Amino acid sequence: MKVEMSKSFQVMAPIEKVWDFLSDIEQVTPCLPGAELGEALDENRHSVKITVKVGPIKSSYKGEVTIANLDAVNHQLSIQGKGTDVKGKGGATMELVGVLTAIDDNVTEVKGDSTVTITGLLAQFGSRMVVDVSNMMFDQFTACVKSRLEADGDQEAAASKPVAGMSVAAAALKGVVSRGVASARDKIGLGKALSEDEG
């Protein structure tokens, strides 16, 4: 199963500061929910372990992350990741292309296009659930990056803790259930009837 997404967010920090952070695997990995950075395999490759939970299924992937391209002049980077389920029940690959743009001297926009391919147990939940979980993880990642780059003192120290990735599944599942209930109401006309009663 392949899922493609485009995301963007803004950070209240100069572009060079944001670039230095995002292009450093050791700095950025603690902001990736469920990710643990392993040893350096060479200058641009690191081993990594990522744990993701979707519904009742919890999968851990061991693999590597590679910085395929770093263009410091245009502030563009390309990252590739691949991993295999530690239980041998599937795998995942990821390709990410990121571009940084200076909005002004102290505001930077980060845009990213990613393609994630999943096989095995997690793929059984369908692309909608995977997208929901990915959105939750992206929100946690964004919040962590902002806290690292925008905060000072005690806030920065607190932000240095790795982001936990396990709570995202419950929130994503809640979103799926809510959409399902709303859809069922619409099909049987209950949603309209409730609206009329409230009016």
N, C-alpha and C positions, 0 to 999 in steps of 0.2 A: 504494500500500500504506500502510495506517495502523496505527501501533503506539501503544498507550496504556500508560503505566506510572505507578506511584505509588511514591515512594521517601521515606525519612526517615533522618536521622542526627543525632547530637548533637555539639555543640561545647562545649568547656570554656571558655566566655567569656560575659560578660553579654549579654543580648538586644540592647541598644542598639549594642554594638560589632559584633555579628553583622549587625544590620540595616544599619548604616552601610556595611559591607563589601559585602553582597549587593545592596544597592540602588544601588551605584556601578558602572556598566558598566566604567569604566576600571580599577577594582580587580579585579573578578571575572573579566573576560575572560581574563587570563593563566592562570586555573585551568581553563578549558575546553579539553580536549585538541584540538589541531589548529586552535585559533581564533586569528585575528589581527584586532585591532580597527583599523578604519580611521578616517576623519574623522567628526566630528560633523555630522549632517545638520540637526539642530535640537536643542532642549533635551532631547528624549526619544528621539531616533533617532540611531543610529550605523551607518555602513557596516561590514561585517564579512566576513572570508573564513574559511571553515572547510574543512579537509581531512580526509577520512575514508577509511579503507582497510578494505574487507571482502573477505577472500580475496585474489584476484589483482587486484581492481579498486580503483583509487585515484581518488577523486573530490574535486574542489575546487569549493566553492560560493561565489559572490560574491552578497551581498545586504545585508540590513539587519536590525538588531535594534531593537525598539521597546519601551520601558517603557510599557505600556498603562495601568497603574494602580499607584499607590503609596499605600498606606494606612498611614501611620506610626503611627497610634493603635492599630490592631489588628495591626500588623506583617504585613500581607498585600501581596503584589505580583503583578502579572501581566505576563509578558514574551512578546512575539510575535516570531518570526523567520521570514524567508523568504529563499530563495536559489535561484539558477539555476546549474547545472553550467557551469563555464567553457568546456567543450567542447560545450555545447548538447545534452547527452545526458540531460537530466532536471532535476529540481529537488527542493526540499525545503521544508517549512514546519514550524514548531514553535510550540506554545502551551504555556506553563508558568504554573501558578498555585502560588505558594509561600506558606506560612504559618509564622511563627516563634512558638514558645511557650517561655516561661521556665520551666524545670524548677525551678531555684532561682536565687539571685543570680548564680551563676557557671556555670550550665549552660543551654544553649539547644537546643531541638529544632527542626530544620528539616524540614518536610514539603513535598513537591512532587508535583503531578500534572501529567504532561506528555502531549501528543499530538503525535506526529511523523508526517508524511505524506511519503512518498518516491516519486518517479517516476523512471523511467530504469533505468540499469544496476544500481544498488544494489538496486532493488526485486526484481530477478530472483533474489536469494539467499533470499528468503522472510523472513517475520517473525521466525522463530526465530533466524536468524543476526543480524538487525538488533538484536533484543533482547539477544543475547549481547554484541555490540559495544557497545551502549548501556550495559549493565551494567558492562562494563570501563571505559568512559569515565566513568561516574558514580563508580566507585571511585576513579579518578584525581582527579576533581574534588573529591570529599569529602576525600581525603588532602591536597590542595593547600589547600583552605579551612581545614582544621584546622591545617595547618602555619603558615599566615599568621596565624591568630587566636590560636593557643595558644603559638606559639614566641616566643622573644626573641633578640635579639642576632644571632649568626652564623647560627642556624637560620632566622631570619626573612629574612635577606639571601639565603640559599641558596634559600629558598622563592619568592623573587621571580622566578625564572626561569620562563618559560612552560612548561606541561606539553606534552610531546610526545604526539601522538595515534596514531602509527603502530604502536606495539607492541601495541595492544589487539587488532588483528585476529588476530595469531598465537595469542594466548591464547584468544580466542573460538573460533577454528577448532579449536584443540586440544580445547575442550569439546565441540564438535559431533561431532568424530571419536570422542572417548571415549564419548559417548552412543550413537553409531552402532555401535561395536564391542560395547558392552554389550547393545544391542538385538539385534544379530545372534547373539550368544552365547545369549541367552535363547530366541530363535526356534528354534535348532537343539539346544537343551538342553545346550550346552557349559558355560554358566555354572553350572548345577546340578551337572554332572559334576565340574567343577573344585572346587566347594565340597565335594563328597563325598570327592574325593581328598585335599583338604587336611585334612579332618576325620579 
